[in-house]
Amino acid sequence: MSRHSSLPYYQQEQQQSSTTTTTTSSYSYNNNNNNNYTSSSPIPPPIITTTSSNGIVTTSFPPPNVVKNNNTMRDHTPLPIYDQTTSHSQSTARSHTDMFRQRHFKKPMDEDYDVDLSLDYDSKIYKARHDRVLQEKVARKKDWRISLVLTLWACYVRLWKISQPSSVVFDEVHFGGFASKYIKTRFFMDVHPPLAKMLIALVAKLSGFDGSFDFKDIGKDYIEPGVPYIPIRVFCALNGILTVPIAYWTLRSAGHSVAASVVAALMVCYENGLITNNRHILLDPILLSFTAATTLMWINFHNQQHRPFQFWWYFWLALTGLGLGLTVSCKWVGLFTIATVGVSTIKNLWEIWGDTRIPLPVFVRHFGARAICLILIPIITYMFMFSIHFHSLPNSGEGNGFMSPEFQQSLAGHKLADTPIDIAYGSKVYIRHMATRGGYLHSHPHNYPSGSKQQQVTLYPHRDNNNWFTIHKKDTEQVTGIEYVKHGDVVRIVHPESNKRLHSHDHRPPVTDLEYHNEVSAYGFPGFEGDANDYWRVEIVDHDKRDPESKDRLRTLHSKFRLVHVLRNCALFSHSVKLPDWGWGQQEVTCISNGKLPKTMWYIESTENELLPSDTEKVNYRKPGFLSRFFELNKVMWDVNKGLTASHPYDSRPEVKWFLLIFLLPAYMDYF
């Protein structure tokens, strides 16, 4: 049998069987006086012969369940057929289905079905199937009753005194605070996908929460400000409660006994960690409920493998894909659920591919259905949750600093005014870093505690007057006309708020004390014209391809450049290292030798120059679309999550005094 036959495998089998039946079912009849006949096949079924008024003889088969009394023909009684009008004998062979049933059907025992001996085999089969359906209905009703009892008991365990404590507990600081931001529609950044947080915010909103409580500190009281924390906790607990009956149904669907399923459900019900986790405003109860439901749906899909491409087969497969999308939309640890289902899917497809009876087009249908339901549906679900997230947070908020300027431009309340595109000497500019989430070059009237002890230069994430710098020629600060800054120019950069110049020298930075790093400071005083340590060379390294002039001439937003110190031959640099309290926790800026892109790349975001013509072209950030914001936010989530290496200030670790470690391990060590 070939995988690439044009007929399905079951039609190929029928075709072969029909051919075999035809060759072995040849009857020959002789119309002589002894009226004998011969047969080389099983006995044919009874046939009814009728003669019409015009002498035409017709034959037909009786229904298979026709059973007559003692002297009449039965279902399997042979009956030769003679044509009374001609000398030709006629016969008809039994169908392939009847022959297969007679050869292979195991006759049921009377004591098995408690039926009368006079019933034929078809009636016994129907009786057996009917009894089996009744047994399944009884078992299903029993399962529903047991799962209901388990659910009620789980409600008692998880909802008992859920109002205590009446203050903020552990990570309710974060997730309660996120609910407040959703209600206020202010953008924030979190390392977890948005679905579970949005569900908590929805319940809080429906419970009457106005978002005024900030959940800022652990132990902060809920009662006095009137926070409806109990409905929110109950919602999280209900998600935890659902895992108990789902655990029972999962094991029952997998073919385990009632006793084993009840034990598994009770283990989920009584697990102390789950009980504690489910009783507070956290993401984990929602994540666990979606994970458990997805597992149950996947098992139900596997139970339909004997009926591929039917309604319930597609139904459970699609629900599995939806469950995967919802799970990973709560937390990225849901990717482990996707991996589990993925490995099982690969194994299942491999078995289908190895079955040579299944034609290639059927295998392609299997593969396509799984690809759509288990890959496409989860991706669409995940992206749809972020679409709701963006629509729920249209206003700028505390998370702005994590995002790119283009992303921030899409938020209400953070619109950057159009700015001139040309940069001329004497222009005041905002110089922004390309990497490390784009802070601004910044200086403030505080000095380094060591090294040169000159004024600090840092990277600051917010717009501020101390971010303004003025670009001058290296030999004069007098402006006589419009002269644009070009690639290769040597300039001085002055901080107008303090009237000090951007400066670098042979001093190690106070934090990154490495040989190839030089300290960057703001240095100068009245009457001092500066020195060669104030000279920086502008090197344009990238530009907007739609603006060819930005390659050779410094232009707002379009030119990406480096500032290279002329004497030290180092590039202005910043990284994610934060200064201590004396530096207000702002980002360190140094001058690095042989620094790599993009941490030595900068661009100008805004500029002011009164000498520029009034008709000077203005530019602004382009507003990104959904896909750009989606990928950027997920990248920021990943980067921030990688940086979360410190332990929680309130976490605790149990001492290693487990029973087996106390009693069995010493004995084991003494023995050996």
SETOR-637301 format. One line per 5 residues: number of its first residue (from 0); their letters; for each residue x, y, z of C-alpha. Coordinates in nm, 2 decimals, always signed. Last residue first. Layout:
BEGIN
NUM = A = X:Y:Z; ...
end
This chain:
BEGIN
671 = FYDMY = +2.98:+0.47:+5.40; +2.74:+0.38:+5.68; +2.81:+0.70:+5.87; +2.72:+0.91:+5.56; +2.39:+0.73:+5.51
666 = APLLF = +2.31:+0.76:+5.88; +2.38:+1.13:+5.86; +2.16:+1.16:+5.55; +1.86:+0.97:+5.68; +1.77:+1.16:+6.00
661 = ILLFW = +1.81:+1.53:+5.95; +1.82:+1.54:+5.57; +1.52:+1.32:+5.54; +1.32:+1.53:+5.78; +1.41:+1.86:+5.62
656 = KVEPR = +1.63:+2.08:+5.83; +1.79:+2.30:+5.57; +1.67:+2.64:+5.71; +1.38:+2.79:+5.52; +1.46:+3.10:+5.31
651 = SDYPH = +1.30:+3.43:+5.35; +1.20:+3.72:+5.12; +1.12:+4.07:+5.25; +1.40:+4.27:+5.07; +1.34:+4.06:+4.75
646 = SATLG = +1.66:+3.92:+4.61; +1.88:+4.11:+4.37; +1.91:+3.97:+4.01; +1.65:+4.17:+3.83; +1.86:+4.29:+3.54
641 = KNVDW = +1.75:+4.01:+3.31; +1.39:+4.11:+3.37; +1.46:+4.47:+3.26; +1.61:+4.35:+2.93; +1.32:+4.11:+2.86
636 = MVKNL = +1.05:+4.37:+2.94; +1.23:+4.62:+2.73; +1.23:+4.38:+2.44; +0.86:+4.30:+2.49; +0.79:+4.68:+2.49
631 = EFFRS = +0.98:+4.73:+2.17; +0.82:+4.44:+1.99; +0.47:+4.56:+2.07; +0.54:+4.93:+2.01; +0.67:+4.86:+1.66
626 = LFGPK = +0.39:+4.62:+1.59; +0.12:+4.87:+1.70; +0.25:+5.16:+1.49; +0.52:+5.41:+1.58; +0.46:+5.79:+1.57
621 = RYNVK = +0.76:+5.95:+1.39; +0.97:+6.17:+1.61; +0.98:+6.54:+1.52; +1.12:+6.77:+1.26; +1.12:+7.14:+1.16
616 = ETDSP = +1.24:+7.30:+0.84; +1.37:+7.65:+0.89; +1.12:+7.91:+0.77; +1.18:+8.14:+1.06; +1.55:+8.16:+0.97
611 = LLENE = +1.79:+8.04:+1.25; +1.95:+8.32:+1.46; +1.72:+8.26:+1.76; +1.87:+7.91:+1.81; +1.70:+7.63:+2.00
606 = TSEIY = +1.75:+7.26:+1.96; +1.58:+6.93:+2.05; +1.66:+6.56:+2.02; +2.03:+6.57:+1.92; +2.19:+6.23:+1.88
601 = WMTKP = +2.44:+6.02:+2.06; +2.66:+5.71:+2.00; +2.93:+5.59:+2.24; +2.71:+5.31:+2.39; +2.61:+5.21:+2.03
596 = LKGNS = +2.88:+5.13:+1.94; +3.20:+5.02:+2.09; +3.45:+5.21:+2.30; +3.82:+5.21:+2.20; +3.91:+5.44:+2.49
591 = ICTVE = +3.62:+5.54:+2.71; +3.52:+5.88:+2.83; +3.28:+5.85:+3.12; +2.92:+5.91:+3.21; +2.75:+5.73:+3.50
586 = QQGWG = +2.37:+5.70:+3.53; +2.19:+5.88:+3.80; +2.13:+5.74:+4.15; +2.14:+6.09:+4.30; +2.52:+6.12:+4.24
581 = WDPLK = +2.60:+6.14:+4.61; +2.36:+5.85:+4.66; +2.57:+5.62:+4.45; +2.61:+5.65:+4.07; +2.43:+5.40:+3.85
576 = VSHSF = +2.60:+5.17:+3.60; +2.38:+5.11:+3.29; +2.63:+5.25:+3.05; +2.76:+5.59:+2.92; +3.03:+5.70:+2.68
571 = LACNR = +3.19:+6.01:+2.54; +3.47:+5.87:+2.32; +3.84:+5.86:+2.40; +4.13:+6.00:+2.20; +4.27:+6.16:+2.52
566 = LVHVL = +4.37:+6.49:+2.36; +4.09:+6.54:+2.10; +3.81:+6.38:+2.30; +3.57:+6.21:+2.06; +3.20:+6.30:+2.06
561 = RFKSH = +3.02:+6.04:+1.86; +2.73:+6.09:+1.61; +2.39:+5.98:+1.50; +2.24:+6.24:+1.26; +1.86:+6.24:+1.18
556 = LTRLR = +1.71:+6.35:+1.52; +1.83:+6.71:+1.47; +2.10:+6.76:+1.20; +2.48:+6.76:+1.21; +2.60:+6.80:+0.85
551 = DKSEP = +2.78:+6.54:+0.65; +2.55:+6.24:+0.67; +2.25:+6.45:+0.77; +2.25:+6.60:+0.42; +2.13:+6.27:+0.28
546 = DRKDH = +1.80:+6.29:+0.46; +1.59:+5.98:+0.37; +1.89:+5.76:+0.47; +1.87:+5.89:+0.83; +2.22:+5.91:+0.96
541 = DVIEV = +2.50:+5.70:+1.11; +2.86:+5.76:+1.22; +2.88:+6.14:+1.24; +3.20:+6.22:+1.41; +3.21:+6.55:+1.61
536 = RWYDN = +3.55:+6.62:+1.77; +3.56:+6.74:+2.13; +3.79:+7.00:+2.28; +3.75:+7.09:+2.65; +4.07:+6.93:+2.76
531 = ADGEF = +4.25:+7.17:+2.53; +4.19:+7.46:+2.78; +3.92:+7.69:+2.90; +3.87:+8.06:+2.88; +3.88:+8.12:+3.26
526 = GPFGY = +3.74:+8.46:+3.35; +3.45:+8.31:+3.55; +3.50:+7.94:+3.63; +3.54:+7.62:+3.44; +3.48:+7.25:+3.45
521 = ASVEN = +3.19:+7.01:+3.39; +3.32:+6.65:+3.43; +3.41:+6.33:+3.25; +3.65:+6.09:+3.42; +3.85:+5.87:+3.19
516 = HYELD = +3.80:+5.50:+3.14; +4.06:+5.27:+2.98; +4.25:+5.22:+3.31; +3.94:+5.12:+3.51; +3.78:+5.27:+3.81
511 = TVPPR = +3.42:+5.25:+3.70; +3.27:+5.42:+4.01; +3.48:+5.73:+4.09; +3.60:+5.77:+3.72; +3.97:+5.75:+3.67
506 = HDHSH = +4.15:+6.08:+3.61; +4.35:+6.17:+3.30; +4.13:+6.44:+3.17; +3.78:+6.51:+3.04; +3.57:+6.83:+3.01
501 = LRKNS = +3.23:+6.95:+2.91; +3.25:+7.32:+2.98; +3.11:+7.52:+3.27; +2.87:+7.81:+3.26; +2.66:+7.65:+3.54
496 = EPHVI = +2.31:+7.67:+3.37; +2.47:+7.72:+3.03; +2.66:+7.39:+3.02; +2.91:+7.45:+2.74; +3.02:+7.21:+2.46
491 = RVVDG = +3.34:+7.31:+2.28; +3.38:+7.20:+1.92; +3.62:+7.03:+1.68; +3.44:+6.98:+1.34; +3.48:+6.64:+1.18
486 = HKVYE = +3.12:+6.61:+1.05; +2.96:+6.95:+1.02; +2.81:+7.21:+1.26; +2.63:+7.48:+1.06; +2.74:+7.84:+1.05
481 = IGTVQ = +2.47:+8.11:+1.08; +2.62:+8.44:+1.19; +2.86:+8.62:+1.43; +2.84:+8.39:+1.74; +3.12:+8.45:+1.99
476 = ETDKK = +3.23:+8.14:+2.19; +3.57:+8.13:+2.03; +3.85:+7.89:+1.95; +3.68:+7.55:+1.97; +3.36:+7.66:+1.80
471 = HITFW = +3.06:+7.65:+2.02; +2.77:+7.41:+2.10; +2.54:+7.50:+2.39; +2.42:+7.24:+2.64; +2.07:+7.20:+2.79
466 = NNNDR = +2.00:+6.90:+3.02; +2.01:+7.10:+3.34; +1.68:+7.25:+3.23; +1.52:+6.91:+3.26; +1.37:+6.64:+3.04
461 = HPYLT = +1.38:+6.30:+3.22; +1.61:+6.00:+3.20; +1.93:+6.17:+3.34; +2.28:+6.07:+3.22; +2.56:+6.22:+3.43
456 = VQQQK = +2.82:+6.50:+3.44; +2.93:+6.59:+3.80; +3.11:+6.91:+3.88; +3.48:+6.87:+3.97; +3.62:+6.67:+4.25
451 = SGSPY = +3.91:+6.57:+4.02; +3.92:+6.22:+4.16; +3.69:+6.18:+4.47; +3.36:+6.31:+4.60; +3.25:+6.42:+4.25
446 = NHPHS = +3.09:+6.76:+4.26; +2.73:+6.88:+4.27; +2.59:+7.17:+4.08; +2.41:+6.97:+3.81; +2.51:+6.82:+3.47
441 = HLYGG = +2.31:+6.62:+3.22; +2.35:+6.43:+2.89; +2.00:+6.29:+2.84; +1.89:+5.93:+2.89; +1.81:+5.70:+2.60
436 = RTAMH = +1.70:+5.36:+2.72; +2.06:+5.25:+2.78; +2.17:+5.31:+2.42; +2.14:+5.60:+2.18; +2.22:+5.87:+2.44
431 = RIYVK = +2.05:+6.21:+2.40; +2.20:+6.56:+2.36; +1.94:+6.83:+2.42; +2.07:+7.14:+2.23; +2.12:+7.51:+2.26
426 = SGYAI = +2.25:+7.65:+1.93; +2.55:+7.89:+1.93; +2.70:+7.72:+1.63; +2.43:+7.59:+1.40; +2.23:+7.27:+1.41
421 = DIPTD = +1.95:+7.25:+1.15; +1.64:+7.04:+1.19; +1.44:+7.29:+1.39; +1.21:+7.14:+1.66; +0.85:+7.02:+1.66
416 = ALKHG = +0.71:+7.00:+2.01; +0.74:+6.67:+2.19; +0.41:+6.52:+2.30; +0.42:+6.35:+2.63; +0.07:+6.42:+2.77
411 = ALSQQ = -0.09:+6.15:+2.55; +0.14:+5.86:+2.47; +0.25:+5.79:+2.11; +0.55:+6.02:+2.15; +0.67:+5.80:+2.43
406 = FEPSM = +0.72:+5.52:+2.19; +0.92:+5.73:+1.95; +1.13:+5.86:+2.24; +1.22:+5.50:+2.33; +1.07:+5.34:+2.64
401 = FGNGE = +1.20:+5.28:+2.99; +1.16:+5.65:+3.09; +0.79:+5.65:+3.01; +0.70:+5.39:+3.27; +0.60:+5.64:+3.53
396 = GSNPL = +0.31:+5.78:+3.33; +0.21:+5.91:+2.99; -0.15:+5.86:+2.89; -0.31:+5.60:+2.66; -0.30:+5.31:+2.91
391 = SHFHI = -0.60:+5.09:+2.84; -0.56:+5.10:+2.46; -0.20:+4.99:+2.50; -0.30:+4.69:+2.72; -0.59:+4.59:+2.49
386 = SFMFM = -0.34:+4.57:+2.21; -0.10:+4.38:+2.43; -0.37:+4.12:+2.50; -0.43:+4.09:+2.12; -0.06:+4.02:+2.07
381 = YTIIP = -0.08:+3.72:+2.31; -0.40:+3.59:+2.16; -0.27:+3.62:+1.80; +0.05:+3.43:+1.90; -0.15:+3.16:+2.08
376 = ILILC = -0.39:+3.12:+1.78; -0.10:+3.10:+1.52; +0.11:+2.84:+1.70; -0.11:+2.57:+1.85; -0.43:+2.61:+1.65
371 = IARAG = -0.28:+2.70:+1.31; +0.02:+2.47:+1.33; -0.19:+2.19:+1.47; -0.44:+2.21:+1.19; -0.17:+2.24:+0.93
366 = FHRVF = +0.02:+1.93:+1.05; -0.29:+1.71:+1.06; -0.40:+1.83:+0.72; -0.05:+1.77:+0.58; -0.07:+1.42:+0.72
361 = VPLPI = -0.40:+1.36:+0.54; -0.25:+1.49:+0.21; +0.05:+1.25:+0.25; -0.17:+0.94:+0.28; -0.20:+0.75:+0.61
356 = RTDGW = -0.14:+0.38:+0.57; +0.23:+0.44:+0.60; +0.20:+0.53:+0.97; +0.54:+0.68:+1.05; +0.42:+1.03:+0.97
351 = IEWLN = +0.13:+0.99:+1.21; +0.38:+0.88:+1.48; +0.60:+1.17:+1.41; +0.30:+1.41:+1.43; +0.22:+1.28:+1.78
346 = KITSV = +0.57:+1.31:+1.90; +0.60:+1.67:+1.77; +0.27:+1.75:+1.94; +0.38:+1.61:+2.27; +0.69:+1.82:+2.26
341 = GVTAI = +0.49:+2.13:+2.17; +0.24:+2.07:+2.45; +0.52:+2.07:+2.71; +0.70:+2.36:+2.55; +0.39:+2.57:+2.54
336 = TFLGV = +0.34:+2.49:+2.91; +0.70:+2.60:+2.97; +0.63:+2.92:+2.79; +0.37:+2.99:+3.06; +0.67:+3.11:+3.26
331 = WKCSV = +0.64:+3.42:+3.06; +0.35:+3.53:+3.28; -0.02:+3.61:+3.22; -0.02:+3.63:+2.84; +0.17:+3.30:+2.83
326 = TLGLG = -0.13:+3.13:+2.99; -0.39:+3.31:+2.77; -0.21:+3.21:+2.45; -0.17:+2.85:+2.56; -0.53:+2.84:+2.66
321 = LGTLA = -0.64:+2.96:+2.31; -0.42:+2.70:+2.15; -0.58:+2.43:+2.37; -0.92:+2.56:+2.29; -0.85:+2.53:+1.92
316 = LWFYW = -0.74:+2.16:+1.96; -1.04:+2.09:+2.18; -1.29:+2.22:+1.92; -1.11:+2.08:+1.62; -1.13:+1.72:+1.75
311 = WFQFP = -1.48:+1.79:+1.88; -1.60:+1.89:+1.53; -1.44:+1.60:+1.34; -1.10:+1.63:+1.17; -0.96:+1.33:+1.34
306 = RHQQN = -1.19:+1.07:+1.52; -0.96:+0.82:+1.68; -0.75:+1.11:+1.81; -1.04:+1.25:+2.01; -0.90:+1.15:+2.35
301 = HFNIW = -0.59:+1.35:+2.26; -0.80:+1.66:+2.23; -0.94:+1.60:+2.58; -0.59:+1.57:+2.71; -0.50:+1.91:+2.55
296 = MLTTA = -0.81:+2.07:+2.70; -0.72:+1.95:+3.05; -0.36:+2.08:+3.02; -0.49:+2.42:+2.90; -0.73:+2.44:+3.20
291 = ATFSL = -0.45:+2.37:+3.44; -0.23:+2.64:+3.29; -0.51:+2.89:+3.28; -0.59:+2.83:+3.64; -0.22:+2.84:+3.74
286 = LIPDL = -0.16:+3.18:+3.57; -0.47:+3.33:+3.74; -0.35:+3.21:+4.08; +0.01:+3.33:+4.00; -0.07:+3.69:+3.92
281 = LIHRN = -0.10:+3.80:+4.28; -0.36:+3.98:+4.50; -0.36:+3.73:+4.79; -0.53:+3.41:+4.89; -0.41:+3.19:+4.60
276 = NTILG = -0.05:+3.20:+4.70; -0.11:+3.10:+5.06; -0.32:+2.80:+4.95; -0.08:+2.71:+4.67; +0.22:+2.70:+4.91
271 = NEYCV = +0.03:+2.50:+5.16; -0.07:+2.22:+4.92; -0.41:+2.11:+5.05; -0.63:+2.15:+4.74; -0.37:+2.04:+4.50
266 = MLAAV = -0.31:+1.72:+4.70; -0.69:+1.68:+4.73; -0.73:+1.69:+4.35; -0.46:+1.43:+4.31; -0.62:+1.20:+4.57
261 = VSAAV = -0.96:+1.24:+4.41; -0.82:+1.15:+4.07; -0.65:+0.84:+4.20; -0.97:+0.72:+4.37; -1.18:+0.79:+4.06
256 = SHGAS = -0.95:+0.58:+3.85; -0.72:+0.71:+3.58; -0.80:+0.73:+3.21; -0.64:+1.06:+3.11; -0.99:+1.22:+3.12
251 = RLTWY = -1.02:+1.12:+3.49; -0.68:+1.26:+3.56; -0.76:+1.60:+3.40; -1.11:+1.60:+3.55; -0.97:+1.58:+3.91
246 = AIPVT = -0.70:+1.84:+3.85; -0.96:+2.07:+3.69; -1.18:+2.03:+4.01; -0.88:+2.16:+4.22; -0.74:+2.42:+3.98
241 = LIGNL = -1.07:+2.61:+3.99; -1.01:+2.70:+4.35; -0.70:+2.89:+4.26; -0.89:+3.11:+4.01; -1.15:+3.16:+4.28
236 = ACFVR = -0.88:+3.27:+4.52; -0.76:+3.55:+4.28; -1.12:+3.67:+4.25; -1.17:+3.65:+4.63; -0.85:+3.86:+4.68
231 = IPIYP = -1.00:+4.13:+4.45; -1.34:+4.11:+4.62; -1.16:+4.15:+4.96; -0.94:+4.44:+4.86; -1.22:+4.69:+4.82
226 = VGPEI = -1.00:+4.98:+4.95; -1.18:+5.20:+5.20; -0.90:+5.44:+5.29; -0.92:+5.32:+5.66; -0.95:+4.95:+5.60
221 = YDKGI = -0.67:+4.88:+5.36; -0.38:+4.95:+5.59; -0.02:+4.96:+5.46; +0.17:+4.66:+5.58; +0.39:+4.64:+5.27
216 = DKFDF = +0.43:+4.99:+5.12; +0.31:+5.16:+4.80; -0.03:+5.01:+4.75; -0.12:+5.34:+4.58; -0.48:+5.40:+4.70
211 = SGDFG = -0.64:+5.66:+4.47; -0.73:+5.40:+4.20; -1.10:+5.45:+4.21; -1.19:+5.11:+4.34; -1.57:+5.04:+4.32
206 = SLKAV = -1.57:+4.66:+4.30; -1.61:+4.67:+3.92; -1.29:+4.87:+3.90; -1.10:+4.63:+4.12; -1.23:+4.33:+3.92
201 = LAILM = -1.11:+4.49:+3.60; -0.78:+4.58:+3.75; -0.72:+4.22:+3.85; -0.82:+4.10:+3.50; -0.58:+4.36:+3.35
196 = KALPP = -0.29:+4.24:+3.57; -0.35:+3.88:+3.46; -0.35:+3.97:+3.09; -0.06:+4.22:+3.08; +0.26:+4.04:+3.01
191 = HVDMF = +0.51:+4.05:+3.30; +0.83:+4.26:+3.33; +0.63:+4.57:+3.41; +0.63:+4.92:+3.26; +0.37:+5.19:+3.33
186 = FRTKI = +0.14:+5.40:+3.13; -0.13:+5.60:+3.31; -0.50:+5.50:+3.25; -0.59:+5.60:+3.61; -0.78:+5.27:+3.64
181 = YKSAF = -0.49:+5.09:+3.49; -0.25:+5.27:+3.72; -0.44:+5.16:+4.03; -0.44:+4.80:+3.90; -0.07:+4.82:+3.86
176 = GGFHV = -0.04:+4.93:+4.23; -0.24:+4.63:+4.34; +0.00:+4.42:+4.14; +0.32:+4.57:+4.27; +0.25:+4.62:+4.64
171 = EDFVV = +0.03:+4.31:+4.64; +0.38:+4.16:+4.60; +0.42:+4.10:+4.98; +0.10:+4.17:+5.17; -0.08:+4.51:+5.19
166 = SSPQS = -0.31:+4.53:+5.49; -0.63:+4.38:+5.62; -0.46:+4.05:+5.71; -0.69:+3.88:+5.70; -0.99:+3.93:+5.47
161 = IKWLR = -0.95:+3.58:+5.34; -1.08:+3.44:+5.67; -1.15:+3.10:+5.51; -1.17:+3.16:+5.13; -0.91:+2.91:+5.03
156 = VYCAW = -1.00:+2.60:+5.24; -1.38:+2.65:+5.22; -1.38:+2.71:+4.85; -1.16:+2.40:+4.80; -1.43:+2.20:+4.99
151 = LTLVL = -1.70:+2.34:+4.76; -1.49:+2.25:+4.46; -1.41:+1.90:+4.58; -1.78:+1.84:+4.64; -1.87:+1.96:+4.29
146 = SIRWD = -1.60:+1.75:+4.14; -1.74:+1.44:+4.31; -2.09:+1.51:+4.19; -1.97:+1.58:+3.84; -1.77:+1.26:+3.84
141 = KKRAV = -2.07:+1.06:+3.96; -2.28:+1.20:+3.68; -2.01:+1.10:+3.43; -2.00:+0.75:+3.57; -2.38:+0.71:+3.54
136 = KEQLV = -2.37:+0.85:+3.18; -2.08:+0.62:+3.09; -2.27:+0.32:+3.23; -2.57:+0.41:+3.03; -2.36:+0.44:+2.71
131 = RDHRA = -2.21:+0.10:+2.78; -2.55:-0.06:+2.83; -2.67:+0.08:+2.50; -2.36:-0.04:+2.32; -2.41:-0.39:+2.46
126 = KYIKS = -2.78:-0.40:+2.37; -2.71:-0.28:+2.02; -2.45:-0.55:+1.98; -2.69:-0.81:+2.12; -2.96:-0.69:+1.88
121 = DYDLS = -2.71:-0.72:+1.59; -2.61:-1.08:+1.70; -2.97:-1.21:+1.69; -3.20:-1.24:+1.99; -3.35:-1.59:+2.05
116 = LDVDY = -3.11:-1.66:+2.33; -3.27:-1.38:+2.54; -3.05:-1.12:+2.69; -2.85:-1.10:+3.01; -2.56:-0.92:+2.84
111 = DEDMP = -2.25:-1.10:+2.97; -2.44:-1.42:+3.07; -2.55:-1.47:+2.71; -2.19:-1.46:+2.59; -2.12:-1.23:+2.30
106 = KKFHR = -2.01:-1.38:+1.97; -1.67:-1.26:+1.87; -1.71:-1.09:+1.53; -1.42:-1.18:+1.30; -1.55:-1.42:+1.04
101 = QRFMD = -1.92:-1.34:+1.04; -1.86:-0.96:+1.07; -1.61:-0.97:+0.79; -1.85:-1.16:+0.56; -2.13:-0.92:+0.64
96 = THSRA = -1.91:-0.62:+0.56; -1.78:-0.77:+0.24; -2.14:-0.82:+0.10; -2.28:-1.17:+0.04; -2.26:-1.30:-0.31
91 = TSQSH = -2.56:-1.31:-0.55; -2.68:-1.59:-0.76; -2.86:-1.64:-1.10; -2.91:-1.95:-1.31; -2.96:-1.92:-1.69
86 = STTQD = -3.21:-2.16:-1.85; -3.47:-1.88:-1.89; -3.81:-1.80:-1.77; -3.80:-1.98:-1.43; -3.48:-1.80:-1.33
81 = YIPLP = -3.35:-2.01:-1.04; -3.21:-1.86:-0.71; -3.04:-2.08:-0.46; -3.11:-2.01:-0.09; -2.85:-2.04:+0.18
76 = THDRM = -2.98:-1.96:+0.54; -2.78:-1.68:+0.72; -3.05:-1.43:+0.80; -3.32:-1.70:+0.86; -3.57:-1.86:+0.62
71 = TNNNK = -3.90:-1.98:+0.73; -4.00:-2.31:+0.90; -3.91:-2.22:+1.26; -4.01:-1.85:+1.27; -3.86:-1.56:+1.09
66 = VVNPP = -3.58:-1.32:+1.17; -3.53:-1.00:+0.98; -3.24:-0.81:+1.13; -3.04:-0.79:+0.81; -3.33:-0.64:+0.61
61 = PFSTT = -3.44:-0.87:+0.32; -3.23:-0.87:+0.00; -3.40:-0.82:-0.34; -3.46:-1.01:-0.67; -3.66:-0.93:-0.98
56 = VIGNS = -3.81:-1.16:-1.25; -3.98:-1.00:-1.54; -4.29:-1.19:-1.67; -4.51:-0.90:-1.77; -4.72:-0.93:-1.46
51 = STTTI = -4.42:-0.91:-1.23; -4.23:-1.19:-1.08; -4.07:-1.16:-0.73; -3.76:-1.33:-0.58; -3.65:-1.26:-0.22
46 = IPPPI = -3.28:-1.34:-0.15; -3.14:-1.52:+0.15; -2.77:-1.45:+0.22; -2.50:-1.64:+0.04; -2.31:-1.93:+0.20
41 = PSSST = -1.94:-1.87:+0.21; -1.75:-1.91:-0.12; -1.66:-2.19:-0.36; -2.02:-2.29:-0.45; -2.18:-2.57:-0.64
36 = YNNNN = -2.54:-2.62:-0.75; -2.78:-2.92:-0.80; -3.10:-2.90:-0.99; -3.11:-3.28:-1.06; -3.30:-3.22:-1.38
31 = NNNYS = -3.07:-2.97:-1.54; -3.05:-2.60:-1.48; -2.69:-2.60:-1.37; -2.58:-2.33:-1.12; -2.23:-2.18:-1.08
26 = YSSTT = -2.13:-1.95:-0.80; -1.82:-1.74:-0.79; -1.76:-1.57:-0.46; -1.39:-1.60:-0.43; -1.28:-1.37:-0.70
21 = TTTTS = -1.54:-1.10:-0.62; -1.46:-1.11:-0.25; -1.09:-1.06:-0.31; -1.15:-0.76:-0.54; -1.39:-0.61:-0.29
16 = SQQQE = -1.13:-0.65:-0.02; -0.86:-0.48:-0.23; -1.10:-0.19:-0.31; -1.21:-0.16:+0.05; -0.85:-0.15:+0.17
11 = QQYYP = -0.77:+0.12:-0.09; -1.08:+0.31:+0.02; -0.95:+0.30:+0.38; -0.61:+0.43:+0.27; -0.75:+0.73:+0.09
6 = LSSHR = -0.72:+0.71:-0.29; -0.47:+0.89:-0.50; -0.19:+0.67:-0.37; +0.11:+0.85:-0.23; +0.14:+0.66:+0.10
1 = SM = +0.15:+0.34:-0.10; +0.00:+0.00:+0.00
end
